[in-house]
Amino acid sequence: MNTRFFLREQNGSNYIHADITGNGLRLKTSTGIQVDKAKDWNEKKKEVRGTDLNSIACNQKLRDIEHVVDKLTTTYSLSGEELTSQIIKTELLKIIAPHRLKSKKSDVILITNLLRLVEDFIDNKRKNVSDNTMVNKRTFRGLLQSYVKKYGINSVDLKNIDFDFEERFTKFLFTDRNYNVNSLDGAKAQVAAFMNYAVERGLTTNLTFKKFSREKAEVDTIALTDKEIDAIYRLKLPAGTDALIRDMFCFNCLVGLRFSDVILVNKEKRTGDYLKFQDIKTGKMIVAPLRERAIKILERNNNRFKEISNSHFNIRIKEVAKRIPMLQEKVEIHTTNGGVRKDEIVSKWEIIGSHTGRRTFATNAIKAGIPAHVVMKITGHKTYAAFQRYIRIDGQMSAELMMNEFKKIDNKKAA
């Protein structure tokens, strides 16, 4: 649908109105925005003139109106349901005149569909919900939208979240989205969280989701060498998503953050040669040093990374790494799935993902002789046992590290 804004004079005052057309509908409504003089309205750009805070707020309100119309168009197109002028008008009231809705019951009591419940949660961000949690919720919304496009909006009615849904959803994530067992488990966790949310609010009595199978697989991962990181860093890529993902990956090999913290990096968190931020998972303040190459990566991305889903990141970084000759090297990995151990030979690029950068940082820091307790201050690990799982040091590396320590002892004695 198309949203066009225009100036309308009423009783000597100048108001901005919206004209919404498309799909056989036409709705004209006031935006609630008033300008002092007609010349304050830029007819060509369809925005309020000026750079003061009020003008900026007015123009943001106009963008929000456009966003709501676009979102409703997409949602109802996917569902096959009829989008009416009244539905649009009701949704726009939340932006234009929210006070007029205060006496009405919350829309959440009318929700009977999982996708709509997720959208309501995101649009009306609940208190005490972290930015990282909202990233996960938006990723889950994208999964549901794709699922609905394939199976129809009724497939995610709260009453239909049953074993048939579990089977279809599992197949969809495995075949259409290339998810692994652990990613599938994360998606099912989101289903369970929202269904619990629905049950608590009396939206459904369907508890079948509590019996969905949950499974996690133990997976071998690798840590890259400095040469391998350098090869990825120097790979020539056109400007775009793959170049951004390459930069984010190399950055994390040098800094060692959780993926959830990497996507939230911005200039406000940088102080000279350091990043200072609150760890999303633990809530603790982290101060991470920025090496020269990490600073270069930040600066060529304007000190800010874009929000990318973990699943999309994992798919694309493999495609980037696949182009590096030395990452074609074969390695043996061991996985445990459903209690069954499986050994297989794969190329290095096949097992690179969002966790690889963090593991690489931890491993290379230990190899460089930095004490574990110092590295843990950066990675945010609370226990050495948890930290050990991030270190990828084989027998040869262990022997070399021990030899280096022995040489230090022998040199001290000789002195």
HELIX and SHEET records of a PDB file:
HELIX    1   1 ALA A   38  ASP A   40  5                                   3    
HELIX    2   2 LEU A   53  SER A   79  1                                  27    
HELIX    3   3 SER A   85  ILE A   96  1                                  12    
HELIX    4   4 PRO A   98  LEU A  101  5                                   4    
HELIX    5   5 ASP A  107  LEU A  110  5                                   4    
HELIX    6   6 LEU A  114  ASP A  123  1                                  10    
HELIX    7   7 ASP A  131  TYR A  151  1                                  21    
HELIX    8   8 ILE A  153  VAL A  156  5                                   4    
HELIX    9   9 LEU A  158  ASN A  160  5                                   3    
HELIX   10  10 PHE A  163  THR A  175  1                                  13    
HELIX   11  11 VAL A  181  GLU A  200  1                                  20    
HELIX   12  12 THR A  208  LYS A  211  5                                   4    
HELIX   13  13 ASP A  226  ARG A  234  1                                   9    
HELIX   14  14 THR A  241  VAL A  255  1                                  15    
HELIX   15  15 PHE A  259  VAL A  262  1                                   4    
HELIX   16  16 LYS A  267  LYS A  269  5                                   3    
HELIX   17  17 GLU A  292  ARG A  300  1                                   9    
HELIX   18  18 ASN A  310  ALA A  321  1                                  12    
HELIX   19  19 PRO A  325  GLN A  328  5                                   4    
HELIX   20  20 LYS A  348  ILE A  351  5                                   4    
HELIX   21  21 SER A  354  LYS A  367  1                                  14    
HELIX   22  22 ALA A  372  THR A  379  1                                   8    
HELIX   23  23 TYR A  384  GLN A  388  1                                   5    
HELIX   24  24 GLY A  395  ALA A  414  1                                  20    
SHEET    1   A 3 ASN A   2  GLN A  10  0                                        
SHEET    2   A 3 SER A  13  GLY A  22 -1                                        
SHEET    3   A 3 LEU A  25  VAL A  35 -1                                        
SHEET    1   B 2 TRP A  41  ASN A  42  0                                        
SHEET    2   B 2 GLU A  47  VAL A  48 -1                                        
SHEET    1   C 3 ARG A 270  THR A 271  0                                        
SHEET    2   C 3 TYR A 274  GLN A 278 -1                                        
SHEET    3   C 3 MET A 285  PRO A 289 -1                                        
SHEET    1   D 2 LYS A 330  ASN A 337  0                                        
SHEET    2   D 2 VAL A 340  SER A 347 -1                                        
END                                                                             
